[in-house]
Amino acid sequence: MLPALAHVDCWIFDLDNTLYPASADLFGRIDVKMGLFIQNLLGVDAQEARRIQKSYFVEHGTTLNGLMAAHGIEPREFLDFVHDIEMDALAEDRRLVEAVARLPGRKLIFTNGDEAYARRVLGRLGLSHSFEAVHDIHACAYQPKPHPASYDAMCRALDVRPQTALFVEDMARNLRPAKALGMKTVWVNNGSDHGAHEHHPDFIDYEIAEVGEWLEQILGTTR
């Protein structure tokens, strides 16, 4: 293990565009479904729906949170609709599976999606049995990353000690609250939409391009 990370006993990972490449564009399919949901909800055309969607994402952390705040929608209805997508763009990543298995300590997922969707993604990646728990948007009471309350809720619910935890995430701004709590932070800079938004080196300890490759680097090769 890299000496600077020898104290880490809890490894926390975001899901989308973190455990698989942003080039898979799975979120692009979800994006389309979000636009359709907004069109149906508000009776607007595709262009206006996209404008609303992106403004809610930037202002509220997720499109869902914006829709809840502005229109009082039922979150499970929205999540079930937008996550009903094909996942053929994903495939098992043996290097990632083996590297995660070698990490010492606990392994957790912390996502703004829901657990049912997260489990489908993990299954496609060969990671179904790699993580102790998934802390999702329901568990955060719909306060998404980067809302500080979502990090506090995750730490309480899963008994995480921030001072011995590390968080890996593709959205740079979502690392700020983790760093403030005392976690080590890893930014996956892989071209995610809005990934570099509010980026600042003060709250990013490591900048990487791909999780599996980085884990092999810090763990050392077994070959």
C-alpha positions as CSV (number, residue, x, y, z in Angstrom):
1,M,0.0,0.0,0.0
2,L,1.1,3.5,-0.7
3,P,2.5,4.8,2.6
4,A,0.4,8.0,2.5
5,L,-2.8,5.8,2.4
6,A,-1.7,3.2,4.9
7,H,-4.1,4.6,7.5
8,V,-7.2,4.2,5.2
9,D,-9.5,1.5,6.4
10,C,-12.7,2.5,4.6
11,W,-12.8,3.0,0.8
12,I,-15.8,4.9,-0.5
13,F,-16.7,5.0,-4.2
14,D,-19.1,7.0,-6.2
15,L,-20.8,4.9,-8.9
16,D,-21.6,6.5,-12.3
17,N,-18.6,7.6,-14.4
18,T,-16.4,6.5,-11.5
19,L,-16.4,2.7,-11.5
20,Y,-16.9,2.7,-15.3
21,P,-15.5,5.0,-17.9
22,A,-17.5,8.2,-18.7
23,S,-17.1,7.1,-22.4
24,A,-19.7,4.4,-21.7
25,D,-22.2,7.3,-21.6
26,L,-24.6,5.4,-19.5
27,F,-25.7,8.7,-18.0
28,G,-26.5,9.9,-21.5
29,R,-29.3,7.3,-21.6
30,I,-30.6,8.4,-18.2
31,D,-30.3,12.0,-19.5
32,V,-32.7,11.2,-22.3
33,K,-35.2,9.7,-19.8
34,M,-35.0,12.7,-17.5
35,G,-35.8,14.9,-20.4
36,L,-38.8,12.8,-21.3
37,F,-40.0,12.9,-17.7
38,I,-39.8,16.7,-17.6
39,Q,-41.6,17.0,-21.0
40,N,-44.4,14.8,-19.7
41,L,-44.6,16.5,-16.3
42,L,-44.5,20.1,-17.5
43,G,-45.9,19.9,-21.1
44,V,-42.8,21.5,-22.6
45,D,-40.7,20.6,-25.7
46,A,-37.4,18.8,-25.6
47,Q,-35.3,22.0,-25.8
48,E,-37.0,23.6,-22.8
49,A,-37.0,20.3,-20.9
50,R,-33.2,20.1,-21.3
51,R,-32.7,23.7,-20.1
52,I,-34.8,23.0,-17.0
53,Q,-33.0,19.7,-16.3
54,K,-29.5,21.2,-16.5
55,S,-30.4,24.3,-14.4
56,Y,-31.9,22.0,-11.7
57,F,-28.7,19.9,-11.8
58,V,-26.4,22.8,-11.3
59,E,-28.6,24.6,-8.7
60,H,-29.8,21.7,-6.6
61,G,-27.1,19.0,-7.1
62,T,-29.5,16.6,-9.0
63,T,-32.3,17.0,-11.4
64,L,-34.4,15.1,-8.9
65,N,-33.8,17.5,-6.1
66,G,-34.8,20.4,-8.4
67,L,-38.0,18.7,-9.5
68,M,-38.9,17.9,-5.8
69,A,-38.2,21.5,-4.7
70,A,-40.0,23.2,-7.6
71,H,-42.8,20.7,-8.4
72,G,-43.1,18.4,-5.4
73,I,-42.7,15.2,-7.4
74,E,-42.6,11.7,-5.8
75,P,-38.9,10.7,-6.0
76,R,-39.4,6.9,-6.5
77,E,-41.6,7.5,-9.6
78,F,-38.9,9.6,-11.1
79,L,-36.0,7.3,-10.3
80,D,-37.9,4.2,-11.5
81,F,-38.6,5.9,-14.8
82,V,-35.1,7.4,-15.5
83,H,-33.2,4.2,-14.5
84,D,-35.2,2.0,-16.8
85,I,-32.4,1.8,-19.4
86,E,-30.3,-0.9,-21.1
87,M,-26.8,-1.4,-19.7
88,D,-25.2,-3.2,-22.6
89,A,-22.5,-0.4,-22.7
90,L,-21.1,-1.9,-19.5
91,A,-18.9,-5.0,-19.2
92,E,-17.1,-6.9,-16.4
93,D,-13.8,-5.3,-15.5
94,R,-11.6,-8.0,-14.0
95,R,-8.7,-5.6,-13.2
96,L,-11.1,-3.4,-11.2
97,V,-12.8,-6.4,-9.5
98,E,-9.4,-7.8,-8.4
99,A,-8.0,-4.5,-7.3
100,V,-11.1,-3.7,-5.2
101,A,-10.9,-7.1,-3.6
102,R,-7.3,-6.4,-2.5
103,L,-8.1,-3.2,-0.7
104,P,-7.7,-3.5,3.0
105,G,-10.8,-2.6,5.0
106,R,-14.3,-1.8,4.2
107,K,-15.6,-0.9,0.7
108,L,-18.8,1.2,0.2
109,I,-20.8,2.9,-2.5
110,F,-22.0,6.4,-2.0
111,T,-24.3,7.5,-4.9
112,N,-26.9,10.1,-5.9
113,G,-28.7,7.3,-7.6
114,D,-30.8,4.6,-6.0
115,E,-29.7,1.2,-4.7
116,A,-31.7,-0.9,-7.2
117,Y,-30.0,0.9,-10.1
118,A,-26.6,0.8,-8.4
119,R,-26.9,-3.0,-7.9
120,R,-27.7,-3.4,-11.6
121,V,-24.5,-1.4,-12.6
122,L,-22.4,-3.3,-10.1
123,G,-23.7,-6.6,-11.5
124,R,-22.7,-5.6,-15.0
125,L,-19.2,-4.7,-13.8
126,G,-18.7,-8.0,-11.9
127,L,-18.8,-6.1,-8.6
128,S,-22.0,-7.5,-7.1
129,H,-20.2,-8.9,-4.1
130,S,-17.4,-6.4,-3.8
131,F,-19.1,-3.8,-1.5
132,E,-20.5,-4.0,2.0
133,A,-23.2,-1.4,1.4
134,V,-24.7,1.1,-1.0
135,H,-25.7,4.5,0.5
136,D,-28.1,5.9,-2.0
137,I,-30.3,9.0,-2.5
138,H,-33.1,7.6,-0.4
139,A,-30.8,7.0,2.5
140,C,-29.7,10.6,2.2
141,A,-33.3,11.8,2.6
142,Y,-33.0,13.2,-1.0
143,Q,-30.2,15.6,0.0
144,P,-27.7,14.8,-2.8
145,K,-24.0,15.2,-2.9
146,P,-22.5,17.8,-2.5
147,H,-24.9,18.7,0.3
148,P,-22.9,18.3,3.5
149,A,-25.9,16.6,5.2
150,S,-25.6,13.7,2.8
151,Y,-22.1,13.0,3.9
152,D,-23.0,13.3,7.6
153,A,-25.9,10.8,7.0
154,M,-23.6,8.4,5.2
155,C,-21.0,8.5,8.0
156,R,-23.6,8.0,10.7
157,A,-25.5,5.2,8.9
158,L,-22.5,3.2,8.0
159,D,-20.3,4.0,11.0
160,V,-17.6,5.7,8.9
161,R,-14.7,7.5,10.5
162,P,-13.8,10.3,8.0
163,Q,-10.2,10.5,9.3
164,T,-9.5,6.9,8.1
165,A,-11.7,7.0,5.0
166,L,-11.0,7.8,1.3
167,F,-13.6,8.9,-1.2
168,V,-13.3,8.4,-5.0
169,E,-15.6,10.6,-7.2
170,D,-15.8,11.9,-10.8
171,M,-17.5,15.2,-9.9
172,A,-14.8,17.4,-8.4
173,R,-17.3,19.5,-6.4
174,N,-18.5,16.4,-4.5
175,L,-15.1,16.0,-3.0
176,R,-15.2,19.3,-1.1
177,P,-17.5,18.1,1.8
178,A,-15.5,14.9,2.1
179,K,-12.3,16.7,2.5
180,A,-13.8,19.1,5.0
181,L,-14.7,16.0,7.1
182,G,-11.2,14.8,7.0
183,M,-11.3,12.2,4.2
184,K,-8.6,11.6,1.6
185,T,-10.1,12.5,-1.7
186,V,-9.6,11.1,-5.3
187,W,-10.9,12.9,-8.4
188,V,-11.5,10.7,-11.4
189,N,-10.9,13.2,-14.2
190,N,-12.2,11.3,-17.1
191,G,-14.3,13.8,-19.0
192,S,-17.6,13.5,-17.1
193,D,-20.2,16.1,-17.9
194,H,-19.6,18.9,-15.3
195,G,-16.9,16.8,-13.8
196,A,-14.5,19.7,-13.4
197,H,-17.1,22.2,-12.1
198,E,-15.9,24.0,-9.1
199,H,-12.6,22.0,-9.2
200,H,-10.0,23.2,-6.7
201,P,-6.7,21.5,-5.7
202,D,-7.3,22.5,-2.0
203,F,-9.8,19.6,-1.6
204,I,-8.4,17.1,-4.1
205,D,-5.6,14.8,-2.8
206,Y,-5.2,12.7,-5.9
207,E,-6.3,13.2,-9.6
208,I,-6.6,10.1,-11.6
209,A,-7.9,9.0,-15.0
210,E,-9.1,5.5,-14.2
211,V,-9.9,3.7,-10.9
212,G,-8.6,0.2,-11.7
213,E,-5.3,1.5,-12.9
214,W,-4.8,3.7,-9.9
215,L,-5.7,1.0,-7.4
216,E,-3.1,-1.3,-9.0
217,Q,-0.5,1.6,-8.6
218,I,-1.2,2.1,-4.9
219,L,-1.4,-1.6,-4.1
220,G,1.5,-2.7,-6.1
221,T,1.3,-5.5,-8.7
222,T,0.9,-9.1,-7.8
223,R,2.4,-10.4,-11.0
